[in-house]
Amino acid sequence: MDFKELVIQRESTRKYLDKPVEQEKIELIMEACRLAPSACNSQPWRFVVATDAEIKDKLAAASYGPLLRFNKFAKQAPVIVAIIGEKPNWLSRIGGNVKDKDFYLMDIGIVAEHFSLQAADLGLGSCMLGWFDEPAARKALDVPDHKRILLLITLGYPAKEKVRKKIRKSPGELWTLNRY
């Protein structure tokens, strides 16, 4: 599919088929992530791909917690991937300090979208989760306490075939030419 079709197709999937994701597709997604750009080629990320039912269920439980019940759909996903922030290289850190910008967080956003677009291109659905119990997720994946899990992403075959109509701001609300 062409790029416009791909961005129309890609949506946050919250209902999955009970069907495993093939290892080959996971590897293609991880390769797309490996090739993602980052500030000063820092690549400040590491992925943990959870396919084991017990580990995945612990991550799913960490994503919806006992009180607020967000993200209950995560339990349906056959795969949950954690993106762990790694220390950026020295040039990226210096640049971020000088410019007062968190380049590594921008990099995480870029690599997460590479993940989601490649998944959509392969006929898979995904959903980025920022709301989760990070200590519980770290424990489930044996991530050291000094590391941050910045996102969880659910992955699997969507249970529905029809893509939702995207509701977006008008072009005039999003961009202008030459001046704010």
FENPELIN-V117101 format. One record per backbone hydrogen bond with DSSP energy under -1.0 kcal/mol. CO is the residue of the C=O (numbers start at 1). NH is the residue of the N-H. If there is no record, write none. Layout:
CO|NH  CO|NH
This chain:
2|6  3|7  4|8  5|9  6|10  15|159  17|19  22|26  23|27  24|28  25|29  26|30  27|31  28|32  29|33  30|34  31|35  33|36  38|41  39|42  43|45  44|86  46|84  48|82  50|80  52|56  53|57  54|58  55|59  56|60  57|61  58|62  59|63  61|65  62|133  64|69  71|74  72|75  73|76  79|155  80|50  81|153  82|48  83|150  83|151  84|46  89|93  90|94  91|95  92|96  93|97  94|98  95|99  96|101  101|103  102|106  103|107  104|108  105|109  106|110  107|111  108|112  109|113  110|114  111|115  112|116  113|117  114|118  115|119  116|120  117|121  118|122  119|124  120|123  125|156  126|13  127|154  129|152  132|134  133|137  134|138  135|139  136|140  137|141  138|143  144|147  148|85  151|83  152|129  153|81  154|127  155|79  156|125  157|17  170|173  171|175
